[in-house]
């Protein structure tokens, strides 16, 4: 790194001998013991060795996942580091001996970085060095097939954050480390990989009604370990609405809808016939549509049915389970299960349920012999918390 001229600046001495660069306008390192900074005079810059960086000054087309480390000369400590492109400064961490600094996140792709380092010797002598380098743009972008919920959505208390990538991710720990979820009020939660392509975040228990959630995806320049790199960061927010939970009992063929603990509606249903039983388990609603074309060939059932305009559809699984209007089976609703796997109910009840359901609302289907897998829709709640944590690449 090239030394540069040092003007009249101050060095802050704070706890345990940590040196922080105080008045140069260059910023300070984002780690180190806390304490009250006391500006002291700085001697003239010495003619001495300067800090070294693992990326060379003037380097071009540096892969964004290149590990960067800044090291002080022998016998000296790092006083401050500023690493920034035109968009943002990158925070970092000082080692315990105050001699090495590393950024806390990967670099962006196609960005020009300035790296400025202040070093301090045992007598308070100060050195200042500066370099620039440029990162490469990815040739093969990391693409996302699904992000749920959508930005600004109001959702039910069971809504997970769902990210599905178009290709398998090899470095799951790196991707997971780049994802951040904050909630108000705070609630414990964690990411878990449901497949090589999909990672979900859910709280330990259902979201508290009224919770505000913000998601930060620091993917710009991030490698997935398979040669694909993120091309942009992304932020989105959502709000948790009221607590609505529905239990569908396929022995009684009845649904009970509770809102904030109080029953607000019951209605009769008919589930999947023996051999085509409805998937049981605890779901968060994926989405809903006022009409869906239901074709048995898409479910692997040959020519069993082809209904172009099924009304009031609340979507539960990717394999095609819905709660929907079924006027053709009103005679069986409340009595027996005759569907091909969906939960049918009367047009009136289906419309009410459609109108009063949010994505992320909890639906629990009981007394059926089949159990849904967590990745078949938003059935994250099928897993107990310890097992959910086992799915994290970070532990």
Secondary structure as UniProt FT lines:
FT   STRAND          2..3
FT   STRAND          11..14
FT   TURN            15..17
FT   STRAND          18..21
FT   STRAND          38..40
FT   STRAND          52..53
FT   TURN            57..58
FT   TURN            64..65
FT   STRAND          69..71
FT   TURN            74..75
FT   STRAND          77..84
FT   STRAND          92..94
FT   TURN            96..97
FT   STRAND          100..103
FT   TURN            109..110
FT   STRAND          112..120
FT   TURN            122..123
FT   STRAND          126..135
FT   STRAND          144..148
FT   TURN            151..152
FT   STRAND          153..155
FT   TURN            157..158
FT   STRAND          161..165
FT   HELIX           172..177
FT   STRAND          179..184
FT   STRAND          189..193
FT   STRAND          198..203
FT   TURN            209..210
FT   STRAND          212..217
FT   TURN            220..221
FT   STRAND          234..240
FT   STRAND          244..249
FT   TURN            250..253
FT   STRAND          254..259
FT   TURN            260..261
FT   STRAND          262..268
FT   TURN            274..275
FT   STRAND          279..284
FT   STRAND          287..295
FT   HELIX           296..299
FT   TURN            302..303
FT   STRAND          306..315
FT   TURN            318..319
FT   STRAND          322..325
FT   HELIX           327..329
FT   TURN            330..335
FT   STRAND          343..345
FT   HELIX           347..355
FT   TURN            359..360
FT   STRAND          362..366
FT   STRAND          370..371
FT   TURN            374..377
FT   HELIX           380..382
FT   HELIX           385..390
//
